[in-house]
């Protein structure tokens, strides 16, 4: 195996942190009977409602294929309602979801923020944010290398 570059080591560390963070968030959000994916979808609905299912898939971490199952499950559990206006189906939160998110959002923000605030200085947090943002923006414009 070839020696890893700093870029690949950084990418592997980010991937490991993301996986660990998602596992911990799934465990943390169990107290609200939510997964991280459900939490993300409900927050996106809250921000953009009324929203169509395809718009929701673009804004969330759930794939287009998984969104149909996710929306059906959230509707069955009473977190969202779908309404039809002529040809367009839109999604809105129910009061049940609004009540849960009132508590879940600040709790999840505090939980996720602690990963950074507990170990980094304010300056380090800002630097990390700027660097990750820079890499992310580049990735959005990056073409795949030819095979």
Backbone as CSV, one residue per row, in Angstrom:
resi,resn,N_x,N_y,N_z,CA_x,CA_y,CA_z,C_x,C_y,C_z
1,UNK,0.854,-1.183,0.000,0.000,0.000,0.000,0.896,1.240,0.000
2,UNK,0.504,2.202,-0.790,1.270,3.441,-0.848,1.107,4.228,0.445
3,UNK,2.092,5.064,0.710,2.036,5.911,1.901,0.908,6.934,1.743
4,UNK,0.145,7.115,2.798,-0.944,8.085,2.755,-0.391,9.503,2.702
5,UNK,-1.105,10.359,1.996,-0.771,11.782,2.001,-1.517,12.445,3.153
6,UNK,-1.156,13.655,3.478,-1.880,14.389,4.523,-3.347,14.554,4.118
7,UNK,-3.596,14.714,2.819,-4.967,14.836,2.331,-5.793,13.592,2.601
8,UNK,-5.213,12.403,2.334,-5.980,11.172,2.583,-6.140,10.915,4.076
9,UNK,-5.119,11.239,4.857,-5.239,11.072,6.305,-6.326,11.998,6.868
10,UNK,-6.381,13.214,6.355,-7.407,14.172,6.793,-8.790,13.675,6.391
11,UNK,-8.925,13.211,5.157,-10.207,12.689,4.682,-10.648,11.502,5.534
12,UNK,-9.735,10.570,5.819,-10.081,9.419,6.662,-10.501,9.862,8.058
13,UNK,-9.826,10.847,8.624,-10.177,11.340,9.962,-11.555,11.981,9.947
14,UNK,-11.850,12.764,8.902,-13.179,13.391,8.780,-14.257,12.316,8.655
15,UNK,-13.991,11.283,7.855,-14.961,10.205,7.680,-15.198,9.478,9.003
16,UNK,-14.140,9.196,9.730,-14.293,8.497,11.011,-15.059,9.354,12.013
17,UNK,-14.725,10.648,12.046,-15.448,11.545,12.953,-16.921,11.616,12.579
18,UNK,-17.214,11.733,11.294,-18.604,11.815,10.838,-19.379,10.559,11.230
19,UNK,-18.788,9.403,10.999,-19.462,8.148,11.371,-19.688,8.065,12.878
20,UNK,-18.664,8.391,13.653,-18.787,8.343,15.111,-19.829,9.354,15.600
21,UNK,-19.791,10.546,15.054,-20.731,11.593,15.432,-22.166,11.179,15.110
22,UNK,-22.371,10.570,13.949,-23.713,10.108,13.576,-24.196,8.997,14.500
23,UNK,-23.309,8.086,14.859,-23.691,7.014,15.778,-24.076,7.586,17.145
24,UNK,-23.272,8.525,17.628,-23.567,9.147,18.917,-24.858,9.964,18.858
25,UNK,-25.077,10.661,17.740,-26.311,11.435,17.588,-27.528,10.533,17.527
26,UNK,-27.415,9.408,16.832,-28.525,8.459,16.802,-28.866,7.995,18.210
27,UNK,-27.845,7.709,18.995,-28.058,7.289,20.381,-28.671,8.426,21.202
28,UNK,-28.135,9.638,21.026,-28.617,10.814,21.756,-30.074,11.119,21.418
29,UNK,-30.421,11.045,20.139,-31.773,11.406,19.694,-32.827,10.349,20.012
30,UNK,-32.404,9.185,20.494,-33.374,8.151,20.886,-34.315,8.675,21.967
31,UNK,-33.832,9.592,22.803,-34.693,10.142,23.867,-35.880,10.903,23.287
32,UNK,-35.779,11.302,22.015,-36.880,11.991,21.322,-37.566,11.051,20.321
33,UNK,-37.177,9.769,20.353,-37.683,8.762,19.411,-37.409,9.148,17.959
34,UNK,-36.209,9.710,17.711,-35.813,10.121,16.372,-34.434,9.569,16.028
35,UNK,-34.189,9.377,14.733,-32.846,9.101,14.231,-32.281,10.420,13.708
36,UNK,-30.985,10.444,13.411,-30.407,11.677,12.862,-31.054,12.026,11.520
37,UNK,-31.349,11.024,10.706,-31.984,11.279,9.411,-33.380,11.870,9.596
38,UNK,-34.159,11.309,10.531,-35.495,11.845,10.797,-35.406,13.268,11.344
39,UNK,-34.474,13.472,12.253,-34.264,14.810,12.820,-33.960,15.805,11.708
40,UNK,-33.040,15.437,10.814,-32.678,16.318,9.704,-33.884,16.638,8.830
41,UNK,-34.662,15.628,8.490,-35.842,15.828,7.632,-36.846,16.756,8.320
42,UNK,-37.117,16.511,9.593,-38.081,17.355,10.314,-37.599,18.795,10.422
43,UNK,-36.306,18.991,10.644,-35.765,20.360,10.709,-35.901,21.043,9.348
44,UNK,-35.632,20.315,8.278,-35.772,20.896,6.935,-37.235,21.254,6.639
45,UNK,-38.158,20.388,7.038,-39.584,20.700,6.854,-39.930,21.955,7.648
46,UNK,-39.454,22.023,8.895,-39.726,23.193,9.729,-39.229,24.473,9.063
47,UNK,-38.051,24.419,8.478,-37.454,25.611,7.867,-38.158,26.037,6.581
48,UNK,-38.608,25.061,5.788,-39.075,25.379,4.430,-40.539,25.044,4.157
49,UNK,-41.307,24.664,5.165,-42.680,24.257,4.899,-43.519,25.412,4.361
50,UNK,-44.468,25.111,3.494,-44.723,23.817,2.887,-43.613,23.474,1.882
51,UNK,-43.241,22.210,1.834,-42.147,21.765,0.977,-42.568,20.486,0.271
52,UNK,-42.126,20.332,-0.970,-42.429,19.100,-1.698,-41.406,18.030,-1.310
53,UNK,-41.741,16.802,-1.609,-40.852,15.698,-1.279,-39.529,15.810,-2.034
54,UNK,-39.562,16.202,-3.292,-38.317,16.326,-4.057,-37.455,17.480,-3.534
55,UNK,-38.073,18.590,-3.140,-37.318,19.692,-2.538,-36.682,19.242,-1.228
56,UNK,-37.426,18.465,-0.471,-36.937,17.958,0.806,-35.725,17.048,0.601
57,UNK,-35.780,16.196,-0.409,-34.659,15.294,-0.701,-33.398,16.084,-1.065
58,UNK,-33.554,17.196,-1.751,-32.401,18.029,-2.118,-31.751,18.675,-0.895
59,UNK,-32.547,18.984,0.117,-32.058,19.731,1.275,-31.589,18.850,2.431
60,UNK,-31.916,17.576,2.417,-31.620,16.735,3.574,-30.516,15.725,3.256
61,UNK,-30.130,14.975,4.281,-29.104,13.951,4.110,-29.692,12.632,3.610
62,UNK,-31.006,12.579,3.461,-31.674,11.362,2.995,-31.670,11.350,1.473
63,UNK,-31.366,10.204,0.879,-31.338,10.095,-0.580,-32.759,10.174,-1.137
64,UNK,-32.849,10.475,-2.412,-34.155,10.555,-3.077,-34.914,9.243,-2.904
65,UNK,-34.220,8.117,-3.053,-34.865,6.816,-2.903,-35.366,6.556,-1.496
66,UNK,-34.610,6.985,-0.507,-35.003,6.767,0.877,-36.058,7.750,1.365
67,UNK,-36.233,8.838,0.632,-37.152,9.879,1.080,-38.600,9.398,1.088
68,UNK,-39.003,8.615,0.109,-40.395,8.115,0.078,-40.704,7.312,1.325
69,UNK,-39.784,6.411,1.689,-39.982,5.598,2.897,-39.962,6.472,4.147
70,UNK,-39.051,7.439,4.173,-38.931,8.326,5.334,-40.206,9.137,5.526
71,UNK,-40.711,9.725,4.458,-41.917,10.549,4.544,-43.114,9.691,4.964
72,UNK,-43.226,8.506,4.400,-44.336,7.611,4.772,-44.259,7.262,6.258
73,UNK,-43.067,6.975,6.741,-42.906,6.619,8.155,-43.206,7.811,9.067
74,UNK,-42.692,8.994,8.710,-42.945,10.181,9.532,-44.427,10.541,9.553
75,UNK,-45.100,10.308,8.436,-46.535,10.562,8.379,-47.285,9.551,9.250
76,UNK,-46.903,8.281,9.156,-47.540,7.231,9.953,-47.358,7.492,11.451
77,UNK,-46.199,8.025,11.836,-45.909,8.293,13.246,-46.485,9.633,13.726
78,UNK,-47.129,10.364,12.813,-47.814,11.590,13.191,-46.936,12.829,13.283
79,UNK,-45.764,12.791,12.631,-44.862,13.945,12.659,-45.111,14.935,11.523
80,UNK,-45.626,14.432,10.409,-45.876,15.292,9.255,-47.245,14.982,8.668
81,UNK,-47.737,15.928,7.883,-48.940,15.705,7.077,-48.611,16.107,5.651
82,UNK,-49.178,15.333,4.730,-49.035,15.659,3.312,-50.377,16.144,2.797
83,UNK,-50.344,17.243,2.079,-51.568,17.772,1.483,-51.355,17.935,-0.013
84,UNK,-52.446,17.827,-0.738,-52.377,17.924,-2.189,-53.085,19.200,-2.630
85,UNK,-52.359,20.022,-3.383,-52.927,21.212,-3.990,-52.789,21.047,-5.501
86,UNK,-53.860,20.631,-6.112,-53.911,20.261,-7.515,-52.915,19.141,-7.775
87,UNK,-51.800,19.357,-8.473,-50.843,18.281,-8.756,-49.686,18.233,-7.764
88,UNK,-49.604,19.202,-6.888,-48.457,19.309,-5.995,-48.793,18.840,-4.590
89,UNK,-48.012,17.868,-4.117,-48.131,17.414,-2.734,-47.091,18.147,-1.907
90,UNK,-47.524,18.720,-0.797,-46.584,19.392,0.087,-46.621,18.762,1.468
91,UNK,-45.557,19.006,2.199,-45.375,18.415,3.525,-45.278,19.530,4.552
92,UNK,-45.942,19.306,5.681,-45.898,20.233,6.820,-45.733,19.434,8.110
93,UNK,-45.229,20.111,9.129,-45.108,19.487,10.446,-46.454,19.464,11.154
94,UNK,-46.628,18.454,11.981,-47.793,18.410,12.860,-47.411,19.102,14.174
95,UNK,-48.402,19.321,15.006,-48.125,19.896,16.329,-47.227,18.975,17.144
96,UNK,-47.397,17.666,16.968,-46.560,16.692,17.673,-45.079,16.922,17.338
97,UNK,-44.777,17.085,16.057,-43.389,17.306,15.634,-42.867,18.645,16.139
98,UNK,-43.703,19.672,16.075,-43.286,20.997,16.554,-42.914,20.940,18.031
99,UNK,-43.706,20.229,18.818,-43.446,20.099,20.250,-42.125,19.377,20.504
100,UNK,-41.886,18.281,19.782,-40.640,17.522,19.952,-39.440,18.358,19.531
101,UNK,-39.557,19.061,18.406,-38.422,19.854,17.912,-38.086,21.023,18.829
102,UNK,-39.075,21.552,19.545,-38.792,22.630,20.496,-37.753,22.211,21.520
103,UNK,-37.770,20.950,21.892,-36.800,20.430,22.859,-35.592,19.791,22.163
104,UNK,-35.827,19.084,21.066,-34.762,18.325,20.404,-33.727,19.221,19.725
105,UNK,-34.155,20.296,19.096,-33.203,21.141,18.369,-32.159,21.749,19.303
106,UNK,-32.548,22.442,20.376,-31.501,22.990,21.246,-30.632,21.913,21.896
107,UNK,-31.229,20.767,22.215,-30.454,19.682,22.818,-29.426,19.131,21.825
108,UNK,-29.840,18.924,20.582,-28.928,18.400,19.554,-27.847,19.423,19.214
109,UNK,-28.203,20.691,19.160,-27.206,21.736,18.904,-26.147,21.732,20.009
110,UNK,-26.580,21.666,21.239,-25.635,21.646,22.364,-24.760,20.395,22.315
111,UNK,-25.368,19.253,22.009,-24.625,17.994,21.948,-23.556,18.052,20.855
112,UNK,-23.958,18.440,19.643,-22.997,18.494,18.537,-21.936,19.574,18.755
113,UNK,-22.331,20.714,19.278,-21.375,21.796,19.526,-20.312,21.383,20.523
114,UNK,-20.686,20.520,21.465,-19.739,20.114,22.509,-18.530,19.385,21.941
115,UNK,-18.681,18.702,20.800,-17.537,18.032,20.182,-16.419,19.023,19.866
116,UNK,-16.794,20.243,19.578,-15.821,21.261,19.201,-15.496,22.184,20.371
117,UNK,-16.529,22.666,21.039,-16.338,23.635,22.114,-15.577,23.065,23.306
118,UNK,-15.691,21.757,23.539,-15.022,21.146,24.683,-13.520,20.957,24.478
119,UNK,-13.069,20.974,23.216,-11.645,20.693,22.966,-10.909,21.773,22.171
120,UNK,-11.640,22.657,21.524,-11.008,23.689,20.696,-11.213,25.073,21.294
121,UNK,-10.263,25.948,21.044,-10.458,27.348,21.409,-11.408,27.959,20.394
122,UNK,-11.937,29.129,20.694,-12.825,29.830,19.761,-12.110,30.065,18.429
123,UNK,-10.850,30.456,18.510,-10.056,30.706,17.304,-9.874,29.419,16.490
124,UNK,-9.613,28.299,17.167,-9.470,27.019,16.472,-10.782,26.604,15.813
125,UNK,-11.889,26.817,16.500,-13.199,26.506,15.908,-13.420,27.310,14.634
126,UNK,-13.136,28.602,14.693,-13.320,29.465,13.528,-12.406,29.046,12.378
127,UNK,-11.161,28.708,12.695,-10.220,28.272,11.664,-10.689,26.967,11.031
128,UNK,-11.096,26.011,11.860,-11.586,24.733,11.341,-12.792,24.947,10.441
129,UNK,-13.715,25.797,10.867,-14.907,26.083,10.062,-14.521,26.675,8.707
130,UNK,-13.610,27.631,8.710,-13.179,28.264,7.454,-12.505,27.258,6.531
131,UNK,-11.667,26.392,7.094,-10.957,25.416,6.271,-11.906,24.366,5.695
132,UNK,-12.800,23.838,6.515,-13.762,22.846,6.026,-14.675,23.468,4.970
133,UNK,-15.084,24.718,5.189,-15.923,25.418,4.212,-15.184,25.579,2.885
134,UNK,-13.926,25.922,2.949,-13.108,26.101,1.738,-13.009,24.783,0.957
135,UNK,-12.733,23.688,1.645,-12.628,22.381,0.997,-13.985,21.960,0.428
136,UNK,-15.050,22.191,1.198,-16.388,21.825,0.736,-16.759,22.588,-0.536
137,UNK,-16.518,23.890,-0.555,-16.835,24.688,-1.755,-16.060,24.187,-2.963
138,UNK,-14.802,23.829,-2.757,-14.007,23.283,-3.858,-14.602,21.970,-4.353
139,UNK,-15.045,21.127,-3.434,-15.603,19.832,-3.823,-16.859,19.985,-4.669
140,UNK,-17.594,21.071,-4.474,-18.821,21.302,-5.247,-18.525,21.633,-6.709
141,UNK,-17.329,22.124,-6.992,-16.980,22.500,-8.360,-16.038,21.491,-9.012
142,UNK,-15.637,20.501,-8.265,-14.627,19.536,-8.705,-15.221,18.514,-9.665
143,UNK,-14.556,18.314,-10.784,-14.932,17.248,-11.713,-14.167,15.980,-11.338
144,UNK,-14.744,14.828,-11.645,-14.045,13.567,-11.401,-12.928,13.420,-12.407
145,UNK,-11.780,12.884,-11.973,-10.697,12.653,-12.927,-11.104,11.566,-13.929
146,UNK,-10.546,11.637,-15.097,-10.855,10.636,-16.131,-10.308,9.286,-15.714
147,UNK,-11.034,8.239,-16.077,-10.617,6.870,-15.698,-9.450,6.398,-16.521
